[in-house]
Amino acid sequence: MAAIFPVSSQEKHEKTKPSTKSITLRISKFNPGKDHATTFLEFPVSYEKWTTVLDAILEVKNYHDHSIVVHAA
């Protein structure tokens, strides 16, 4: 579970130690053209106090599974 906290731009870009905190992000994947059922994949994600859920999902997409897609409505 990731938390969302408002942070100033300056605070977000200050040099800090790398995070030692991590969560396991569980993502549902389903491709109607190939899959018969939904599968869940788990990914470890490091986080800081300003990390948003979207940041965590994009980290998975960029570093673990490039097939992850985010839809916004």
ZIQUI-V903992 format. One record per backbone hydrogen bond with DSSP energy under -0.5 kcal/mol. NH is the residue of the N-H (numbers start at 1). CO is the residue of the C=O. E is the energy in kcal/mol with one decimal. If there is no record, write none. Layout:
# ZIQUI-V903992
nh=(NH & NH)
co=(CO & CO)
e=(E & E)
This chain:
# ZIQUI-V903992
nh=(5 & 12 & 13 & 14 & 14 & 23 & 25 & 25 & 26 & 27 & 27 & 29 & 32 & 34 & 35 & 39 & 41 & 43 & 45 & 47 & 51 & 56 & 57 & 58 & 59 & 60 & 61 & 62 & 63 & 64 & 65 & 68 & 71)
co=(3 & 8 & 9 & 10 & 11 & 45 & 23 & 43 & 24 & 25 & 41 & 39 & 30 & 31 & 31 & 29 & 27 & 25 & 23 & 21 & 48 & 52 & 53 & 54 & 55 & 56 & 57 & 58 & 59 & 60 & 60 & 65 & 69)
e=(-0.5 & -1.9 & -1.3 & -0.6 & -0.8 & -2.7 & -0.6 & -3.2 & -0.6 & -0.6 & -3.0 & -3.2 & -0.5 & -1.8 & -3.6 & -2.6 & -2.7 & -2.3 & -2.9 & -1.8 & -1.5 & -2.0 & -2.4 & -2.7 & -1.9 & -1.8 & -2.4 & -2.7 & -2.4 & -2.5 & -2.6 & -1.5 & -0.5)
